[in-house]
Each structure stands twice: as structure tokens, then as C-alpha cells.
Amino acid sequence: MRLEVIGLYAKKLELKLNNQERSKMAQCAGYARFVDNYGLSMVNGTSGMTKVNKRGQEVSLSYALRILEAKKVFTDYVKKQPEYVWTSNYSSRIYQSAFQHLGEAFKRYKEGISKYPKLKRKKDRQSFTVYDGHGKVTINPGKKIKIPTLGTFRLWESIPYTTASQTFTISRTGEKWFVSFSIEASQLPVHPLLDERQYETFGIDVGVKQFASITNQELGNSEVFSIPDSIKIEQLKLAKFQWRNRNKQLEGKGKPPSKNAIKYYKKQALYHGRVVNIHRDFIEKTTTNLASKVKHVCLENLNVKGMMQNGKLAASIARQGFYEFRQRLTTKIVSSGGTVVLAPLWFPSSKTCHNCGYINQELKLKDRTFDCPDCGMRIDRDLNAAMVLSQYGEVNQNARG
């Protein structure tokens, strides 16, 4: 049976590097950062430039055209200057990808998804991207991987199967370097379901107090998932570390960071990396657990950006990782033959009674119990929202099918 290709999925593996290879990766990341900052400076410097359109009117240059002009200047002029002769030591794929990423950053800014791009610093996340200009390259099983224009490197984790990819992104988290690449995945054949409940649509409500509540009104099955305490403990350690070093002069004006500052940034990166790893592990295990139990779910489309405006809850909301959870769960359920229904952005799942449909506009965020003034139903707020989402998903699933 021929399987249908449904999309690209990312694979991220840790590189096993020696000191020379680590230095090489850091230099490539520094080159990408230099190109990104140069392109951003050029875009900012050409904000007043205009062009004449077909109607003879003067219009401002778009961000895409400014980035294109910056790339031309960098290629035809900057790289040929004596003080920038060192740029020829690095793959041209690095600076071409850097300009591409800058264009994507401005596109997200125009769409209102992210803020205006800022200049990158050495202490920020280090990463760069390379690709093969001739198309996809084969990635063989084993503990080695060949990265275009860079060479062959060892891996800590073995690649279990043969695959192919064209673009490779190398990034640094703490003191560890990773390589990520996209692979094509096919829809998995749907096997006979042993549990009848997998045919039902489950509603999943995410929140701050409880990470996720999942339930189905017809079957009455419900389950609650909480963020592990280890994430809060590690974040507390990071906060204490930053507080103890609050009076240190980490950066001088116009001067490179001191040796103590470099040590501080490295240790801080370790704390951040530990938090990220614990959170990623929790998301992967939770979504895998859910995808193995249910095949049809309904999720709410949260306005996370708006929720972050609440200063008292911003840190907790950022820690939850709602978007990552939705993406990973959707990928796993759809790839296993299931379906995901997404409720509208302002769907009142928390304020709607699952029993009679009454919408309680007086319900506040601090109210953790839903009391319906119409039918007298009393239930946990999150479980009620999950049941309402289950009902919404069941109706829309049947209508779509």
C-alpha cells in the first residue's frame, strides 16, 4: 500500500565534538551573527529610501527589497574588502541562510507574530544554517552524520534509519552542540483500535494551575497533567544564581566581556539548558502518552500573546509551553491516523456549562469551580472546559466527516 506524505518533521541530535570542532562551530555561528547584524543595520539605515513604481509614484522600499540590496552589497563589496577577507574562510551557505532568516524575521514582524528584530549578541543563542545546493543528501544510519560544506561529525545518539535532508541547522544550548534537520514523514496505517474510547473525541483544556485536563463527556473518562516540580526547582536555582551575581559588572561599554563574565554566561546557559531539557522531556512524554490513548481531540486556540500581558501570570504562562504542546500533540495524533479539531480563538469553553450550554459571563479567572446558575451544575472549571471542547469537537468532527 502506498503511503501518503503528509509533511516535514524535524530531527534534533547532539553532536559529539572535540575542542577543534567546537571552535569551528563557534566561529561559524559568529560569522552568521555578524552577517545578521550587518543586514539588520543596512535595513535600518535604508528606512528612508524610496523607489518609483509603475504609476510614477515614490514608495518606500519594502523590507524584502532592503534585505536583497543588503545581500548584494555584502556579496559584491564587503566580502572583497581587505578587513573582511576572513569571511572567505567560511561557507557561503552560512551568510545566504543568515539573510534568509533575517527576511523571515521581518515577515513575522509584519504579520504581528514577533517583535522588530534586534542585533544579536555573542551571549545569545548561537546557531547557523547550511544546506546542499544540489538537493537532498542521504543520511545513513549510525553515529556519524555528514553536514554539507562542514564535514562529517560524530553523534552521541545513533541514527536508526536511512533518511534524507537538504538543510541542516547547528545550534548551541549551554555547552552542547546540536544538529537539526527536516525529514519527510508518511502517514502511518491505522491499526485496529483495541479500546473503543479511541473512537470518541476528547477535549483538552490547558491552563496555568493544571497544565492540561482531558476528558470525554460520554465516557466520563478524565485525566489531569501537571508541570513537573523539577522545572520550578531549576528555575528557582537560576533565579538565585542571577540574584547572587546581580552586582557584577558583566559587560563594559565598548569593551569585550571579562573572563569572569564569560564564566557567568556559560554557567547561566547550563541552568537554562537544564530547564529546556526537562520541559521538552515533559512535553514529549505527555503528548506520546495522549496519542497512544486517544485518536480524536479538540484543542482551544489560545491567545497566548494577550495572556502574557498579565504581569502576574506571564512567567507561569511562558513556563507552560502551550504552543509547543499543541504542535507536538497534533503531529503525533495526525501521523497515527487521528484528527485534531481546533476551537475558535474566542470560544468560551471555560464560561460555558457542559450540561445545559449556559454561558456564565460573570466567571472570573480566580474562580476554580464552575457553578451554573441555570441548571445548578457544580464542577471543576478545567474539567468543565474540557467537556465543552469535547462536545464542540464531536459536532465539528461529525460535520467534517
C-alpha positions as CSV (number, residue, x, y, z in Angstrom):
1,M,0.0,0.0,0.0
2,R,1.3,3.4,-1.0
3,L,1.6,5.8,2.0
4,E,0.7,9.5,1.6
5,V,3.4,12.0,2.6
6,I,1.8,14.5,5.0
7,G,4.7,16.9,5.8
8,L,8.1,17.6,7.2
9,Y,9.3,16.7,10.7
10,A,12.4,17.9,12.5
11,K,15.0,15.6,14.0
12,K,17.5,17.1,16.5
13,L,20.6,15.2,17.6
14,E,23.5,16.1,19.9
15,L,26.9,16.3,18.2
16,K,29.9,14.7,19.9
17,L,32.7,17.3,19.2
18,N,36.3,17.7,20.1
19,N,37.8,21.1,21.1
20,Q,38.8,21.8,17.5
21,E,35.3,21.1,16.2
22,R,33.7,23.1,19.0
23,S,35.9,26.1,18.0
24,K,34.9,25.6,14.3
25,M,31.2,25.6,15.2
26,A,31.5,28.7,17.4
27,Q,33.3,30.6,14.6
28,C,30.6,29.6,12.1
29,A,27.9,30.8,14.5
30,G,29.9,34.1,15.0
31,Y,30.0,34.6,11.2
32,A,26.2,34.1,10.9
33,R,25.7,36.6,13.8
34,F,28.0,39.1,12.0
35,V,26.0,38.8,8.8
36,D,22.7,39.0,10.5
37,N,23.7,42.2,12.4
38,Y,25.2,43.7,9.2
39,G,21.9,43.0,7.3
40,L,19.8,44.5,10.1
41,S,22.0,47.6,10.2
42,M,21.6,48.0,6.5
43,V,17.8,47.6,6.7
44,N,17.7,50.2,9.5
45,G,19.9,52.6,7.5
46,T,17.8,52.4,4.4
47,S,14.5,53.1,6.1
48,G,14.1,56.4,4.2
49,M,14.9,55.0,0.7
50,T,12.2,55.1,-1.9
51,K,11.6,53.7,-5.4
52,V,9.3,54.8,-8.3
53,N,6.5,52.4,-9.0
54,K,4.8,51.8,-12.4
55,R,2.5,54.8,-11.8
56,G,5.4,57.1,-11.3
57,Q,4.8,57.4,-7.6
58,E,7.6,57.3,-4.9
59,V,7.0,54.5,-2.4
60,S,9.2,53.3,0.4
61,L,11.3,50.2,-0.1
62,S,9.9,47.0,1.4
63,Y,11.8,45.0,4.0
64,A,12.3,42.3,1.4
65,L,13.9,44.7,-1.1
66,R,16.1,46.3,1.6
67,I,17.4,42.8,2.6
68,L,18.0,41.9,-1.0
69,E,20.0,45.1,-1.5
70,A,22.0,44.5,1.7
71,K,22.8,41.0,0.5
72,K,24.1,42.3,-2.9
73,V,26.3,44.9,-1.1
74,F,27.7,42.3,1.2
75,T,28.4,39.9,-1.7
76,D,29.8,42.3,-4.2
77,Y,31.6,44.8,-1.9
78,V,32.0,43.9,1.8
79,K,33.4,40.4,1.3
80,K,36.1,41.8,-1.1
81,Q,37.4,44.4,1.4
82,P,40.8,43.6,3.0
83,E,39.5,43.8,6.6
84,Y,36.8,41.2,5.8
85,V,39.0,38.8,3.9
86,W,38.4,36.3,6.8
87,T,34.8,35.8,5.6
88,S,36.1,33.7,2.7
89,N,37.2,31.1,5.2
90,Y,33.5,30.1,5.8
91,S,30.9,28.5,3.6
92,S,28.8,30.9,1.5
93,R,25.7,28.9,2.6
94,I,26.1,30.4,6.1
95,Y,25.7,34.0,5.1
96,Q,23.0,33.2,2.5
97,S,21.0,31.4,5.1
98,A,21.5,34.3,7.6
99,F,20.0,36.8,5.1
100,Q,17.1,34.3,4.6
101,H,16.4,34.1,8.3
102,L,16.5,37.8,8.6
103,G,13.9,38.1,5.9
104,E,11.7,35.6,7.8
105,A,12.1,37.6,11.0
106,F,10.9,40.7,9.3
107,K,8.0,38.8,7.8
108,R,6.9,37.6,11.2
109,Y,7.2,41.2,12.4
110,K,4.9,42.5,9.7
111,E,2.4,39.8,10.5
112,G,2.4,40.8,14.1
113,I,3.8,37.4,15.3
114,S,7.0,38.7,16.8
115,K,8.7,42.0,17.7
116,Y,11.1,44.0,15.5
117,P,14.4,42.2,15.0
118,K,17.2,43.2,17.3
119,L,21.0,43.0,17.0
120,K,22.4,39.6,18.1
121,R,24.9,39.3,20.9
122,K,27.6,36.7,21.5
123,K,26.0,35.6,24.8
124,D,22.7,35.0,23.0
125,R,21.7,31.6,21.5
126,Q,24.3,30.6,18.9
127,S,23.2,28.9,15.7
128,F,23.7,28.9,11.9
129,T,22.3,27.0,8.9
130,V,23.9,25.3,5.9
131,Y,22.4,23.5,3.0
132,D,23.3,21.4,-0.1
133,G,22.8,23.4,-3.2
134,H,22.3,20.3,-5.3
135,G,19.4,19.0,-3.4
136,K,18.8,16.5,-0.6
137,V,21.7,14.4,0.8
138,T,21.4,10.9,2.2
139,I,21.8,10.5,5.9
140,N,22.9,7.0,6.7
141,P,22.2,5.0,9.9
142,G,24.9,5.1,12.6
143,K,26.6,7.5,15.0
144,K,28.0,9.8,12.3
145,I,26.4,12.5,10.1
146,K,27.8,14.3,7.1
147,I,26.8,18.0,7.1
148,P,27.1,19.9,3.8
149,T,30.1,22.2,3.5
150,L,31.3,21.4,7.0
151,G,32.3,17.7,7.0
152,T,31.5,14.5,8.9
153,F,30.8,14.6,12.7
154,R,30.2,12.1,15.4
155,L,26.8,11.8,17.3
156,W,26.0,10.8,20.8
157,E,22.8,9.1,19.6
158,S,22.7,6.7,16.7
159,I,20.5,7.4,13.7
160,P,18.3,4.3,13.4
161,Y,17.3,4.6,9.7
162,T,18.3,5.9,6.4
163,T,16.7,9.3,5.5
164,A,17.5,12.4,3.5
165,S,17.5,16.2,4.0
166,Q,18.8,19.3,2.4
167,T,19.0,21.9,5.2
168,F,20.9,21.5,8.5
169,T,20.8,23.9,11.4
170,I,23.5,23.7,14.0
171,S,22.8,25.3,17.4
172,R,24.3,25.5,20.9
173,T,22.5,25.0,24.2
174,G,24.7,25.5,27.2
175,E,28.0,23.7,26.3
176,K,26.3,21.2,23.9
177,W,26.0,21.5,20.2
178,F,23.1,20.0,18.2
179,V,22.2,19.4,14.6
180,S,18.6,19.5,13.4
181,F,17.3,18.6,10.0
182,S,13.9,18.0,8.4
183,I,12.7,14.7,7.1
184,E,9.6,13.7,5.1
185,A,7.2,11.5,7.1
186,S,4.3,9.4,5.7
187,Q,1.0,8.8,7.4
188,L,1.0,5.7,9.4
189,P,-1.5,3.0,8.6
190,V,-4.4,2.9,11.1
191,H,-4.4,-0.3,13.1
192,P,-7.5,-1.8,14.6
193,L,-8.2,0.0,17.9
194,L,-8.4,-2.2,20.9
195,D,-10.1,0.4,23.1
196,E,-13.5,1.7,21.9
197,R,-12.9,5.1,23.6
198,Q,-10.3,5.9,20.9
199,Y,-13.1,6.5,18.5
200,E,-14.5,9.2,20.8
201,T,-13.5,12.9,20.6
202,F,-11.7,14.1,23.8
203,G,-11.5,17.7,24.8
204,I,-8.2,19.0,26.2
205,D,-8.2,22.2,28.2
206,V,-4.8,23.8,29.1
207,G,-4.2,26.2,31.9
208,V,-1.9,27.7,34.4
209,K,-2.9,25.8,37.6
210,Q,-3.1,22.5,35.8
211,F,-1.1,22.0,32.6
212,A,-3.8,20.0,30.8
213,S,-7.2,18.4,31.6
214,I,-8.5,15.8,29.2
215,T,-12.0,14.3,29.3
216,N,-14.9,13.0,27.3
217,Q,-18.5,13.6,28.4
218,E,-20.0,10.5,27.0
219,L,-17.4,8.1,28.5
220,G,-16.8,10.1,31.7
221,N,-13.0,9.4,31.5
222,S,-10.8,12.3,32.7
223,E,-7.2,12.8,33.4
224,V,-5.1,15.8,34.7
225,F,-1.5,16.5,33.8
226,S,0.7,18.9,35.9
227,I,4.0,20.5,35.1
228,P,6.8,18.6,37.0
229,D,8.2,20.2,40.1
230,S,11.7,19.8,38.8
231,I,11.1,22.7,36.3
232,K,10.1,25.0,39.1
233,I,13.1,23.9,41.2
234,E,15.6,24.5,38.4
235,Q,14.1,27.9,37.6
236,L,14.4,28.8,41.3
237,K,18.1,27.8,41.1
238,L,18.5,30.0,38.1
239,A,16.8,33.0,39.8
240,K,19.1,32.6,42.9
241,F,22.2,32.4,40.7
242,Q,21.2,35.6,38.9
243,W,20.4,37.4,42.1
244,R,23.7,36.5,43.7
245,N,25.6,37.9,40.7
246,R,23.4,40.9,40.2
247,N,26.1,43.4,41.2
248,K,28.8,42.0,38.9
249,Q,30.0,44.2,36.0
250,L,29.3,41.7,33.2
251,E,29.8,44.0,30.2
252,G,31.7,47.2,29.8
253,K,30.7,49.9,27.4
254,G,32.5,49.2,24.1
255,K,34.7,46.5,25.8
256,P,34.6,42.8,25.4
257,P,33.2,40.8,28.3
258,S,35.8,39.8,31.0
259,K,36.8,36.2,31.8
260,N,34.5,36.2,34.8
261,A,31.7,37.4,32.7
262,I,32.3,34.6,30.2
263,K,32.2,32.1,33.1
264,Y,29.0,33.6,34.3
265,Y,27.3,33.4,30.9
266,K,28.4,29.8,30.5
267,K,27.0,28.8,33.9
268,Q,23.8,30.6,33.2
269,A,23.5,28.8,29.9
270,L,23.8,25.5,31.7
271,Y,20.8,26.4,34.0
272,H,18.7,27.5,31.0
273,G,19.6,24.3,29.1
274,R,18.6,22.1,32.1
275,V,15.2,23.8,32.3
276,V,14.7,23.5,28.5
277,N,15.6,19.8,28.6
278,I,13.2,19.0,31.5
279,H,10.4,20.9,29.8
280,R,11.0,19.2,26.4
281,D,11.1,15.8,28.0
282,F,7.8,16.5,29.8
283,I,6.1,17.7,26.6
284,E,7.3,14.6,24.6
285,K,6.2,12.1,27.2
286,T,2.9,13.8,27.8
287,T,2.0,14.0,24.1
288,T,3.2,10.5,23.4
289,N,1.0,9.2,26.3
290,L,-2.0,11.1,25.0
291,A,-1.5,10.0,21.4
292,S,-1.4,6.4,22.5
293,K,-4.7,6.6,24.3
294,V,-6.9,8.8,22.1
295,K,-7.1,9.4,18.3
296,H,-9.6,12.4,18.1
297,V,-9.1,15.5,20.2
298,C,-10.3,19.1,20.3
299,L,-8.0,21.9,21.5
300,E,-8.6,25.5,22.1
301,N,-6.7,28.2,20.1
302,L,-5.3,30.4,22.9
303,N,-4.4,34.0,22.6
304,V,-1.0,33.4,24.4
305,K,0.3,36.9,23.4
306,G,-2.7,38.5,25.1
307,M,-2.4,36.3,28.1
308,M,1.2,37.3,28.5
309,Q,0.1,40.9,29.1
310,N,-0.9,39.8,32.7
311,G,2.3,40.5,34.6
312,K,1.3,38.2,37.5
313,L,0.8,35.2,35.2
314,A,3.3,35.9,32.4
315,A,6.1,33.8,33.9
316,S,3.8,30.9,34.6
317,I,2.3,31.0,31.1
318,A,5.7,31.2,29.5
319,R,6.7,28.1,31.5
320,Q,3.8,26.0,30.3
321,G,4.7,26.0,26.6
322,F,1.1,25.8,25.2
323,Y,2.1,26.3,21.6
324,E,4.8,23.5,21.7
325,F,2.4,21.2,23.4
326,R,-0.3,21.8,20.7
327,Q,2.2,21.3,17.9
328,R,3.7,18.1,19.2
329,L,0.3,16.6,20.0
330,T,-1.1,17.5,16.6
331,T,1.8,16.0,14.8
332,K,1.7,12.7,16.7
333,I,-2.1,12.2,16.5
334,V,-2.4,13.1,12.9
335,S,0.6,10.9,11.9
336,S,-1.1,8.0,13.6
337,G,-4.3,8.4,11.7
338,G,-6.3,10.6,14.1
339,T,-7.8,14.0,13.8
340,V,-7.4,17.3,15.7
341,V,-10.2,19.9,15.8
342,L,-9.2,23.5,16.8
343,A,-11.8,25.6,18.5
344,P,-12.0,29.3,17.5
345,L,-9.8,31.8,19.3
346,W,-12.5,33.3,21.5
347,F,-14.6,30.2,22.0
348,P,-15.9,30.5,25.6
349,S,-15.0,27.0,26.7
350,S,-14.4,28.0,30.4
351,K,-17.6,30.0,30.7
352,T,-20.0,27.5,29.1
353,C,-21.8,24.9,31.1
354,H,-21.3,21.4,29.5
355,N,-24.7,20.3,30.9
356,C,-27.1,22.9,29.6
357,G,-25.0,25.2,27.5
358,Y,-25.5,28.3,29.6
359,I,-22.7,30.9,29.3
360,N,-21.7,32.4,32.6
361,Q,-20.2,35.8,31.8
362,E,-19.6,36.6,35.5
363,L,-17.0,33.8,35.8
364,K,-13.6,35.2,36.8
365,L,-10.0,33.8,36.4
366,K,-9.8,33.3,40.2
367,D,-12.9,31.1,40.2
368,R,-11.7,27.5,40.1
369,T,-15.1,25.9,40.3
370,F,-17.8,26.3,37.7
371,D,-21.2,26.9,39.2
372,C,-24.0,27.1,36.7
373,P,-26.8,29.4,37.8
374,D,-29.2,27.9,35.3
375,C,-29.1,24.2,35.9
376,G,-27.2,24.1,39.2
377,M,-24.2,22.1,37.8
378,R,-21.1,22.3,40.0
379,I,-17.8,21.0,38.6
380,D,-14.1,21.8,38.4
381,R,-13.5,24.7,36.0
382,D,-10.9,22.9,33.9
383,L,-12.8,19.7,33.6
384,N,-15.9,21.6,32.5
385,A,-13.9,23.4,29.8
386,A,-12.5,20.1,28.6
387,M,-16.1,18.6,28.3
388,V,-17.3,21.6,26.4
389,L,-14.3,21.2,24.0
390,S,-15.2,17.5,23.7
391,Q,-18.7,18.4,22.7
392,Y,-17.5,21.0,20.2
393,G,-15.0,18.6,18.7
394,E,-17.6,15.8,18.4
395,V,-20.0,18.1,16.5
396,N,-17.4,19.5,14.1
397,Q,-15.8,16.1,13.6
398,N,-19.1,14.6,12.5
399,A,-19.9,17.6,10.3
400,R,-16.5,17.3,8.6
401,G,-16.7,13.6,8.2
